[in-house]
Amino acid sequence: MVTEAVLRYGNWEKVIRICNIPVAAKMREAEVLGMDSENLIYQFAGVNHFHWHKVADKDSNDIALTLIDKLFDNSKGIPKNIYEIPYFKEQLQQMKMIPCDYHRYYYRFEEISTHNLEEYRTIGTRAEQVKQIEHDLFELYKDPASKVIWRSPLSG
C-alpha cells in the first residue's frame, strides 16, 4: 500500500519495493522440510505483507499439510519483529495454506495486542522501534562495500 501511494502520488521516478517475507518463508520452509528450495513450487495469493501460500514438491504434489506439521515442530525463522506466538494449527490445516507471518496480528489478535501494549510500556511504540531500526540500517548502508549483516538490537 505504501509503495502504491508513493507511485501514484509521489514525484519519484524510481521506487524500490521490498517485501522479504516470501523470500524468508521459502528459505525457512525449505530448511524445515530438509529440501532444496529449488525443488519446491510456491503459489502465493495476496499482496505484499497480506498473503498466503501453498507449497508443492517438484512433482507438483501438494505438501502444505506436511509443512504445516513441521512448522509447528520448529518455530525457526519467525521474524524477530513479530511476537512468537503460534497460529492455530487446525486453522492452517483447514486452509491448507500458510499465512504470512504478519497474519498473527489478525489471527492471534488478543495475544499480540497484550504483547504490544507491554512493549509500549517498556521499550516504546512500534513506530519508535521502526524509526530506530531504519536509522541503524541507513547508517549501515552508507558503506556500499559493507559485508556486515545488520542485527536489530530489538531482536533479543
Sequence and secondary structure as in RCSB ss.txt:
>XXXX:A:sequence
MVTEAVLRYGNWEKVIRICNIPVAAKMREAEVLGMDSENLIYQFAGVNHFHWHKVADKDSNDIALTLIDKLFDNS
KGIPKNIYEIPYFKEQLQQMKMIPCDYHRYYYRFEEISTHNLEEYRTIGTRAEQVKQIEHDLFELYKDPASKVIW
RSPLSG
>XXXX:A:secstr
 HHHHHHHHS  S       HHHHHHHHHHHHHTS GGGEEEEEEEETTEEEEEEEETT  B HHHHHHHHHH  
TT  TTS      HHHHHHHTSEE GGGHHHHTHHHHHHHHHHHHHHT  HHHHHHHHHHHHHHHHT TT     
  TT  
